[in-house]
Amino acid sequence: MSHQALQTLGEFIIEKQDDFKYSTGELSRLISSIRIATKVVNREVNKAGIADIIGKVGTENIQGEEQQKLDVLANDIFIAALSQREVVCGIASEESDDFIEIKCTENAHLSKYVVLIDPLDGSSNIDVNVSVGTIFSIYRRVTPPGSPVELRDFLQKGVNQVAAGYVVYGSSTMIVYTTGNGVNGFTLDPSIGTYYLSHQNIKFPTFGKIYSINEGNYIKFPQGVKDYIKYCQEEEGDRPYTSRYIGSLVSDFHRNMLKGGIYIYPSTSQSPNGKLRLLYECNPMAFLAEQAGGKCSDGFKRIMEIEPTELHQRVPFFCGSAAMVTKAEEFMAKAVDHK
């Protein structure tokens, strides 16, 4: 990679600071803190094969899923990076039962922002060397600065996000984020530990030829999803589409955003609300998708308009190229009409 004409993530953050409605430099510092934490997590992910951080801790998180050792480590790294720099008043993590209150000074909660984070998405893939990622979502608090952070600061609709992004720890490590002015991607040069702007103003292709869904659960899917899968498999026009499912949301989303496609994690007979979390996974990915010209819904309505009622709320998730999501929604609506 030639660095002569490339912009670093640090330079990009400073240059774009004026885009922020309430520009005090605080949001820039917050994104910089996330950048630093991702480098530490990246180092740990890349040595996972030789260090004793693969496998399960033996505890379960609030969703009843076994926590991976690296999950817990990534969680600790992000919480430390965000709490030590006095850039947030609260953090909610998929790995923690409740939100964490951060005091800036002895008794003050002066920061204006809260962060919701999935520290290591797809971590069950780590010991077979499949890409994993981090997803983050940033909001301005709704309670007054200086007061303790409250649950309502986190239970905000996705439309209120001021920034969101993800990191994919893959064959190359990338951070992709938006502050509401398009989506940009930065690739880490591991030899010097610097992120460089590599994917400027990313756009979802309107149409794609990839559908990403765990077809092993086909029998448990709603009728509308079954009908859409059949449509994807038909030999007609530009179909059949290609099925690609990594099982790591960050990786599947990243590929589909660059190449065109749809990702679906629907409700099932066992999980009537689906599996993905509204606040840690769906809202940030929806913000990114819409900023890149894509579309995101629960099969019927826009993800970012859903009013959250709890921290670990789950929702069905249809996300990707706009025309493909619209077509899937048509099948969902038709199946409901025929009931």
Disulfide bonds with the S-S distance in Angstrom:
none
